[in-house]
Amino acid sequence: MPPHSSHRFHSILFLAAFCMSLASGMENYALIFYVRDLFGADKTAVGLISAGLDLFYFVGILAFLAWKRPHPRFILWLATWAMALCIVVYLAVPDWTVTFVFHCLFGLAMALFWPRMMGWLSWGIEGKDLGRTMGRFNFSWAFGGILAPWLGGLLVEADPRWPFYAAAAILVIAGLLMPLGSRLFPEFRLRQTEEKIESSEPIAAPTPLRYPARLGIAGAYFLMGCLLFIFPAYAKESLGFSESLTGSFLLVRLAVATVGFGIWGRWTRWHFRFSPLAVAMVLVIGLTLLFLRGTQPWHFFVLFALVGLVFSFLYSYALFHGVSGSRNRERSMTIHEAVLNVGLFLGTAGGGWVSQTWSMATAFLMVAAVVVILLGVQVLLYRLRIL
């Protein structure tokens, strides 16, 4: 029996990941302009509401870690429909406090989805099989993310509420994929304890590279916090770019990242090597500093494309080394999600405050300084080989 012959149901999970990424990306992107136009929110307020989602997501993934009794398919269904309900509520009650609270609850519900999805996908596989599966998963959610800012920008220009209606409908569809998977694939209903490892690779022990890898993804998401939630308002107010143009920058970033995920899922020479991680961190520092020089749209298209490629590597590196050899996949995926969301939260909140207090250029300098510090810690951890 070839590897993955009993994992045909992964196709349903890849489709659900695409839907979740598309819906949550549209909601997050459109919310920046929704709260600014409806409530007059400044960059600090936008940073706070975005950071609130990240904080509730972080708290949720830790709080829900011990909730293992229901099968993952029920948890994923609950997560998607709870998120759709949150959108419906704050659209029905256009109040700043209600929007803030239910956007945070949107993040709390999302905490039920990604760690369970990632842990479920990695059940019973190791080595190159694990790398290929995670590569396909990364491609799926990234492809959804490609469309999210572009569609969100187009819809918000037509009507600020349309992206939210679309996001809620897509989340409902994502939830309906769970009973569909149960009907199509008997193995969809199996639990982790019923799985057998069918990898073509030997079972490995956890690698010490998981610690530097997690610092790498934290640094990448620190930059993402500024680019996703602070830069769009700066681009409109200071550079005069439209919402759809800024959405196109983010579209290019994710398009290149999606290609990158496909490459890193097939190419394995970076597995268990530290030097590619160090090079990627140096590239993050250099690209962040180049944002200081950007003034024309083509500058940002190039920069966002390069950021997407480096980001895809750091994410793939952290995901692979974080779960490789782990006996508790959901716990490993929870740690992965927690680390990247600490980076995203600090980048969003810190970037919003620094850009509002000083300037966007100062925010980029702050990001570069943080990544330099993280690189130093990574080198120290690698030399010490801390297990």
DACORDA-V751599 format. One record per backbone hydrogen bond with DSSP energy under -1.0 kcal/mol. NH is the residue of the N-H (numbers start at 1). CO is the residue of the C=O. If there is no record, write none. Layout:
nh->NH co->CO
nh->NH co->CO
This chain:
nh->5 co->2
nh->7 co->4
nh->10 co->7
nh->11 co->8
nh->12 co->9
nh->13 co->9
nh->14 co->10
nh->15 co->11
nh->16 co->12
nh->17 co->13
nh->18 co->14
nh->19 co->15
nh->20 co->16
nh->21 co->17
nh->22 co->18
nh->23 co->19
nh->24 co->20
nh->25 co->21
nh->26 co->22
nh->27 co->23
nh->28 co->24
nh->29 co->25
nh->30 co->26
nh->31 co->27
nh->34 co->30
nh->35 co->31
nh->37 co->33
nh->38 co->34
nh->39 co->35
nh->41 co->35
nh->46 co->42
nh->47 co->43
nh->48 co->44
nh->49 co->45
nh->50 co->46
nh->51 co->47
nh->52 co->48
nh->53 co->49
nh->54 co->50
nh->55 co->51
nh->56 co->52
nh->57 co->53
nh->58 co->54
nh->59 co->55
nh->60 co->56
nh->61 co->57
nh->62 co->58
nh->63 co->59
nh->64 co->60
nh->67 co->64
nh->68 co->66
nh->74 co->71
nh->75 co->71
nh->76 co->72
nh->77 co->73
nh->78 co->74
nh->79 co->75
nh->80 co->76
nh->81 co->77
nh->82 co->78
nh->83 co->79
nh->84 co->80
nh->85 co->81
nh->86 co->82
nh->87 co->83
nh->88 co->84
nh->89 co->85
nh->90 co->86
nh->91 co->87
nh->92 co->88
nh->93 co->89
nh->95 co->93
nh->99 co->95
nh->100 co->96
nh->101 co->97
nh->102 co->98
nh->103 co->99
nh->104 co->100
nh->105 co->101
nh->106 co->102
nh->107 co->103
nh->108 co->104
nh->109 co->105
nh->110 co->106
nh->111 co->107
nh->112 co->109
nh->113 co->110
nh->114 co->110
nh->117 co->113
nh->118 co->114
nh->119 co->115
nh->120 co->116
nh->121 co->117
nh->122 co->118
nh->123 co->120
nh->125 co->122
nh->129 co->126
nh->130 co->126
nh->131 co->127
nh->132 co->128
nh->133 co->129
nh->134 co->130
nh->135 co->131
nh->136 co->132
nh->137 co->133
nh->138 co->134
nh->139 co->135
nh->140 co->136
nh->141 co->137
nh->142 co->138
nh->143 co->139
nh->144 co->140
nh->145 co->141
nh->146 co->142
nh->147 co->143
nh->148 co->144
nh->151 co->147
nh->152 co->148
nh->153 co->149
nh->154 co->150
nh->155 co->151
nh->156 co->152
nh->157 co->153
nh->158 co->154
nh->159 co->155
nh->162 co->159
nh->165 co->161
nh->166 co->162
nh->167 co->163
nh->168 co->164
nh->169 co->165
nh->170 co->166
nh->171 co->167
nh->172 co->168
nh->173 co->169
nh->174 co->170
nh->175 co->171
nh->176 co->172
nh->178 co->175
nh->180 co->176
nh->181 co->177
nh->182 co->178
nh->183 co->179
nh->184 co->180
nh->185 co->181
nh->188 co->185
nh->189 co->186
nh->190 co->187
nh->194 co->191
nh->195 co->192
nh->198 co->124
nh->210 co->207
nh->211 co->208
nh->213 co->209
nh->214 co->210
nh->215 co->211
nh->216 co->212
nh->217 co->213
nh->218 co->214
nh->219 co->215
nh->220 co->216
nh->221 co->217
nh->222 co->218
nh->223 co->219
nh->224 co->220
nh->225 co->221
nh->227 co->223
nh->228 co->224
nh->229 co->225
nh->230 co->226
nh->231 co->226
nh->234 co->230
nh->235 co->231
nh->236 co->232
nh->237 co->233
nh->238 co->234
nh->239 co->234
nh->241 co->235
nh->246 co->242
nh->247 co->243
nh->248 co->244
nh->249 co->245
nh->250 co->246
nh->251 co->247
nh->252 co->248
nh->253 co->249
nh->254 co->250
nh->255 co->251
nh->256 co->252
nh->257 co->253
nh->258 co->254
nh->259 co->255
nh->260 co->256
nh->261 co->257
nh->262 co->258
nh->263 co->259
nh->264 co->260
nh->265 co->261
nh->267 co->263
nh->271 co->268
nh->273 co->270
nh->278 co->274
nh->279 co->275
nh->280 co->276
nh->281 co->277
nh->282 co->278
nh->283 co->279
nh->284 co->280
nh->285 co->281
nh->286 co->282
nh->287 co->283
nh->288 co->284
nh->289 co->285
nh->290 co->286
nh->291 co->287
nh->292 co->289
nh->293 co->290
nh->300 co->296
nh->301 co->297
nh->302 co->298
nh->303 co->299
nh->304 co->300
nh->305 co->301
nh->306 co->302
nh->307 co->303
nh->308 co->304
nh->309 co->305
nh->310 co->306
nh->311 co->307
nh->312 co->308
nh->313 co->309
nh->314 co->310
nh->315 co->311
nh->316 co->312
nh->317 co->313
nh->318 co->314
nh->319 co->315
nh->320 co->316
nh->321 co->317
nh->322 co->318
nh->323 co->319
nh->324 co->320
nh->326 co->323
nh->332 co->328
nh->333 co->329
nh->334 co->330
nh->335 co->331
nh->336 co->332
nh->337 co->333
nh->338 co->334
nh->339 co->335
nh->340 co->336
nh->341 co->337
nh->342 co->338
nh->343 co->339
nh->344 co->340
nh->345 co->341
nh->346 co->342
nh->347 co->343
nh->348 co->344
nh->349 co->345
nh->350 co->346
nh->351 co->347
nh->352 co->348
nh->353 co->349
nh->354 co->350
nh->355 co->351
nh->356 co->352
nh->357 co->353
nh->358 co->354
nh->363 co->359
nh->364 co->360
nh->365 co->361
nh->366 co->362
nh->367 co->363
nh->368 co->364
nh->369 co->365
nh->370 co->366
nh->371 co->367
nh->372 co->368
nh->373 co->369
nh->374 co->370
nh->375 co->371
nh->376 co->372
nh->377 co->373
nh->378 co->374
nh->379 co->375
nh->380 co->376
nh->381 co->377
nh->382 co->378
nh->383 co->379
nh->384 co->380
nh->385 co->381
nh->386 co->381
